[in-house]
Amino acid sequence: MTSTGFSLRVDVGPPAPSRLRRGMVRVGLAGVLADLDRVATRVEVPAEAAAQGFAWDERDQRTQRWYPQGITTSADGGASGSTLLASWYGKGLVGRWLGSRVTVVDDVDADAPRYRHVLLVEPRPGRLRRRPWRRWRPVRVHAGGIVWYGPHLFVAGSASGLRVFRLDDVVRVRSRWRTGGHRYVLVQAGRCHPSTSAGTRAMTYSFLSLQREAAGDHLVAGEYGRKDAPSHRLVRFPLDRGTHLPGGGDGSTRPVEIHERQVPRMQGAVVADGSWVLTSSNGEGNPGDLWVGSPGAFRRHRGVLPTGPEDITWWPERGQLWTLTEWPRRRWVYAVDPRRWTDVDAGGNGDSR
């Protein structure tokens, strides 16, 4: 089903200047990968659908200030290797948002994967508008989904649409007191602003994934909502392989497909070898669900995911799905073998929706 009720207007600025202010060096993603400061641990993830996985270090396992959300990999980015990126949103006392960050993991197959956090920042408006690289502020979005596509990183911004970053624009800073202790920041390059026609409910961009096909690539987006929420939509936007932006990046683009009234409490959605795969949550302490099929015809596999499932991505070279969880002391990043669930017959442990 197609829709003309809403669109995304792409607004992306020029690359970062070659010269920055004193105390800052533009190093890109490669600079972070060469300076990783934390170590994860390979573990057996306590869930039926989980294959290999790892857990963050003790600080990141127990913190109640940062919560993992989105996931994407070097496969999405068209790069070789086994690099993984995860997004987190931060909150302080009385719910104050600290901002958002992206974690760079070097090798998911290592016995002790190494990683580092990078704070997401945006140019601060005001007097320094003509010199946006002189002052920044944290990007305060939920970051429920991310997609690495070519040179860009897309970050879901809920009702505000999408934030766009160039991974070459990672900057190393000398002083960390303005960045909450982060040595590296990734500066926002632009936004995909949402627009809604009269009579159409605005789209909430809760999570994202990349769909690659011979005929063209698409950005898959969906919205989280409780069972009684007015909508649980899934949409697909066309991506341009030249600009690596929605619709070519030269104006507004509309979804090529929209599916209304899908699964409640969706946390992630991806298309893997033609099959849609969703994650959904059931509250803290309760196992999550995996849904496989197509919009309007999903089969539910109850409780096969750990508690707190979030975003999901497809890693075709490995034949694996990768996803992650958010709750403190139960934070895992892990693979799922989709063949086990897409091949289940009607007598298996799934139930149809």
VEXGUDREN-808688 format. One line per field, with one value per residue (C-alpha): chain; x, y, z. Coordinates in Angstrom, 1 decimal. Layout:
N
ch	A ...
px	X ...
py	Y ...
pz	Z ...
REM end
This chain:
353
ch	A A A A A A A A A A A A A A A A A A A A A A A A A A A A A A A A A A A A A A A A A A A A A A A A A A A A A A A A A A A A A A A A A A A A A A A A A A A A A A A A A A A A A A A A A A A A A A A A A A A A A A A A A A A A A A A A A A A A A A A A A A A A A A A A A A A A A A A A A A A A A A A A A A A A A A A A A A A A A A A A A A A A A A A A A A A A A A A A A A A A A A A A A A A A A A A A A A A A A A A A A A A A A A A A A A A A A A A A A A A A A A A A A A A A A A A A A A A A A A A A A A A A A A A A A A A A A A A A A A A A A A A A A A A A A A A A A A A A A A A A A A A A A A A A A A A A A A A A A A A A A A A A A A A A A A A A A A A A A A A A A A A A A A A A A A A A A A A A A A A A A A A A A A A A A A A A A
px	0.0 1.4 0.7 1.0 0.0 3.5 7.0 10.6 12.4 16.1 18.4 22.1 24.9 28.4 31.2 33.1 35.9 39.4 40.5 38.7 39.2 42.1 42.0 39.9 40.9 38.7 39.5 36.5 35.4 38.9 40.2 37.8 38.6 42.2 41.5 39.0 38.9 36.4 36.1 33.0 32.7 31.4 28.5 25.7 22.6 19.6 17.1 16.0 16.5 20.0 23.1 26.5 26.5 28.4 27.7 29.0 31.5 30.3 30.0 27.7 25.8 24.7 24.3 20.8 21.9 22.3 20.0 21.0 18.5 19.6 21.9 23.6 26.8 29.5 27.3 24.8 27.6 28.8 32.2 34.1 34.8 32.7 32.2 29.0 27.4 24.9 23.0 22.0 19.9 20.8 18.6 19.5 17.5 13.8 13.9 16.2 17.7 21.5 21.7 22.5 25.6 26.8 29.1 31.7 32.5 35.5 35.0 31.8 33.6 36.4 36.5 36.6 35.2 36.6 34.5 34.2 31.3 30.9 28.6 26.2 26.2 24.6 25.6 24.2 22.0 22.3 25.0 27.5 25.1 27.7 30.4 28.5 31.6 32.5 29.8 27.8 25.1 24.1 21.6 18.6 16.6 15.6 17.9 15.6 17.1 20.2 21.3 24.9 24.5 27.6 29.2 26.1 24.6 20.8 19.4 15.7 14.4 10.8 8.4 11.2 12.1 15.7 19.1 21.9 25.6 28.7 30.9 34.0 32.9 33.9 36.0 38.5 38.3 40.9 38.6 36.0 34.1 31.7 31.1 30.1 33.5 33.4 36.7 35.0 31.9 30.1 28.7 25.3 25.3 21.6 18.1 15.2 12.3 8.9 5.9 2.3 -0.8 -4.0 -6.0 -2.9 -1.4 2.2 4.7 6.8 10.2 10.9 13.3 15.2 16.8 18.3 16.8 19.2 17.7 19.0 16.3 17.2 17.7 15.2 15.1 12.6 11.1 8.4 6.7 6.4 3.0 1.3 -1.7 -4.2 -2.1 -3.8 -1.2 1.7 3.0 5.8 7.0 9.7 11.5 13.7 17.4 19.7 22.9 24.7 24.0 23.3 20.3 16.5 15.1 18.4 18.6 17.5 14.0 11.1 10.6 7.6 7.3 6.9 5.0 3.1 1.4 -1.0 -2.0 0.8 2.3 1.9 5.0 7.3 10.9 12.6 11.8 14.0 13.6 15.9 16.0 12.4 10.9 10.0 11.3 10.1 11.0 8.5 8.7 6.5 7.8 10.9 11.6 9.4 10.9 10.4 8.8 10.1 7.6 8.3 6.4 5.0 2.9 -0.6 0.6 3.1 3.8 4.6 7.3 6.5 9.2 12.2 14.0 15.5 13.7 14.0 14.5 15.2 16.2 17.3 19.5 20.2 23.8 23.5 27.1 26.8 23.2 22.4 20.1 21.6 19.8 20.3 18.5 18.2 17.6 20.4 22.4 20.5 22.2 23.3 24.1 23.5 22.9 19.7 19.7 16.6 16.3 15.2 12.2 11.3 11.1 8.8 5.7 2.2 2.7 5.7 5.9 4.6 1.1 -0.3 -1.5
py	0.0 3.4 6.7 10.4 11.5 12.2 12.8 13.5 16.7 16.1 19.0 18.0 20.6 20.5 18.3 19.4 22.0 20.6 23.0 23.1 25.2 24.6 21.4 19.5 17.0 15.4 11.7 9.9 6.4 5.0 7.3 5.8 2.2 2.9 4.2 1.8 2.0 -0.5 -4.3 -6.4 -10.1 -13.0 -14.7 -17.1 -14.9 -16.4 -16.7 -19.5 -17.5 -16.2 -17.5 -15.9 -12.7 -10.4 -8.2 -4.6 -4.0 -3.6 0.2 0.0 -3.0 -1.3 2.4 3.8 7.0 5.4 2.8 0.9 1.2 1.0 -1.3 -1.4 -3.0 -2.7 -4.8 -2.0 0.4 -1.6 -2.1 -5.3 -6.6 -7.2 -3.7 -3.0 0.3 0.7 3.8 4.8 7.6 9.2 10.4 12.1 12.9 13.6 12.3 15.0 13.8 13.8 13.3 10.4 8.5 5.8 2.9 1.6 -2.1 -3.3 -7.1 -8.9 -12.3 -11.5 -13.2 -9.8 -7.3 -3.8 -0.6 3.1 5.6 8.6 11.5 12.8 16.6 19.3 22.8 25.3 27.9 31.6 34.1 31.6 30.3 31.2 29.2 26.1 24.1 26.5 25.5 22.3 20.8 17.2 15.7 14.8 12.1 8.6 7.1 4.0 2.9 3.6 2.8 3.0 3.6 4.5 7.6 8.4 7.4 7.9 8.1 7.8 11.0 10.0 12.8 15.0 12.7 11.5 13.0 12.6 12.3 11.7 9.1 11.0 13.9 12.2 14.7 14.1 16.8 17.9 18.8 16.4 18.5 19.9 16.4 14.4 12.6 11.6 12.0 11.8 13.5 13.0 16.3 16.3 17.0 17.6 16.3 14.6 16.7 15.1 16.6 15.5 16.3 17.4 14.4 12.2 11.1 12.2 9.4 8.5 7.3 4.8 2.4 1.9 -0.7 -1.0 -3.2 -3.9 -5.3 -5.7 -3.2 -0.6 0.1 1.2 2.7 0.8 2.7 1.8 3.2 1.8 1.9 0.1 -2.2 0.6 3.1 4.6 3.2 0.7 1.5 0.2 2.2 2.0 5.0 4.8 5.4 6.8 4.8 7.8 10.3 7.7 9.8 9.3 10.1 11.5 14.1 17.0 17.6 15.7 12.0 9.9 6.3 3.7 1.5 1.9 -0.7 0.3 -1.5 -3.9 -5.4 -3.5 -2.7 -3.1 -2.3 -3.1 -4.3 -5.5 -7.3 -10.4 -12.3 -11.2 -12.0 -9.3 -9.9 -7.8 -7.6 -6.7 -6.2 -7.2 -5.0 -5.2 -8.8 -10.4 -12.2 -10.5 -11.9 -12.5 -12.0 -13.4 -13.1 -10.1 -7.1 -8.3 -11.9 -12.3 -15.4 -14.7 -16.7 -15.9 -15.3 -16.4 -13.1 -11.7 -9.1 -5.6 -6.3 -3.3 -2.6 -5.3 -5.5 -8.1 -9.2 -11.1 -12.2 -14.1 -15.2 -13.6 -11.1 -8.9 -7.2 -5.9 -5.4 -2.3 -3.1 -2.6 -5.8 -7.5 -5.8 -8.1 -7.8 -11.0 -12.9 -14.7 -17.5 -16.6 -20.0 -21.6 -19.3 -18.7 -22.4 -23.2 -25.0 -24.3 -26.9 -25.1 -22.8 -19.8 -18.4 -16.3 -12.8
pz	0.0 -1.0 0.7 -0.1 3.4 4.6 3.4 4.4 3.3 3.2 4.4 4.6 4.8 3.4 4.8 7.9 7.1 7.0 9.7 13.0 16.1 18.4 20.4 17.9 15.2 12.6 12.7 11.2 12.2 11.5 14.3 16.8 15.8 16.4 20.0 21.6 25.4 26.7 26.5 26.2 27.1 25.0 26.7 26.2 25.9 27.9 25.1 22.8 19.6 20.6 18.9 19.6 21.6 24.0 27.0 27.6 30.4 34.0 33.8 30.8 32.1 35.3 34.3 34.5 32.6 29.2 27.4 24.3 21.4 17.8 15.8 12.4 11.0 8.4 6.1 6.0 5.3 2.4 4.2 4.9 8.4 11.5 12.9 14.7 15.8 18.6 19.7 23.2 24.7 27.9 30.7 34.0 37.2 36.8 33.2 31.8 28.6 28.5 24.7 22.4 21.6 19.2 20.3 17.9 18.3 16.4 16.0 17.1 16.7 19.2 22.6 24.1 21.6 22.1 21.7 22.4 22.8 20.6 21.6 19.0 18.8 16.6 15.8 18.3 16.7 17.4 16.9 15.6 12.8 10.1 12.0 13.0 13.9 16.7 19.2 19.7 21.9 22.5 20.1 22.4 20.6 21.6 18.9 18.7 15.4 13.3 9.7 8.4 4.6 2.6 4.3 6.3 9.6 10.0 13.5 14.3 15.9 16.8 15.9 14.6 11.7 11.1 12.0 9.4 10.2 8.1 9.7 8.4 10.7 13.9 15.9 18.7 21.4 23.8 26.7 27.8 30.3 27.7 26.2 29.3 29.4 25.7 23.9 20.5 19.1 15.8 14.4 12.8 9.0 8.6 9.0 7.2 8.3 8.4 6.7 7.1 5.0 6.7 8.0 8.2 11.5 11.8 11.6 14.7 13.6 16.4 14.6 11.3 9.1 5.7 2.9 0.0 -3.2 -6.8 -7.9 -5.3 -1.6 0.9 4.4 6.5 9.4 12.0 15.0 18.5 20.2 23.0 22.2 22.5 20.4 17.3 14.9 14.5 11.0 8.9 5.9 3.2 1.7 -1.5 -1.1 -3.8 -4.3 -5.6 -2.8 -0.1 0.9 0.8 -2.6 -3.9 -1.2 -3.4 -1.9 -0.4 -0.8 0.0 1.1 -1.6 0.9 4.1 6.3 8.9 12.1 12.5 15.7 19.0 21.0 17.9 18.7 15.4 11.9 9.0 5.7 5.5 2.2 1.4 4.8 7.4 10.9 13.9 17.5 20.2 23.9 26.8 29.6 31.9 33.1 30.5 27.4 24.1 20.9 17.4 14.5 11.0 7.7 5.9 6.9 7.9 8.0 10.8 12.8 16.4 18.3 21.9 24.5 22.3 22.8 26.1 28.0 26.5 22.8 20.7 17.1 14.6 11.5 8.8 8.1 4.8 4.5 7.8 7.3 10.7 12.2 15.0 17.8 21.3 24.7 26.9 30.6 33.2 34.0 31.2 28.2 25.4 21.7 19.9 16.6 15.6 12.9 10.9 9.2 12.4 12.6 8.9 8.3 11.2 10.0 11.3 14.1 15.5 18.5 16.5 16.3 13.6 13.9
REM end
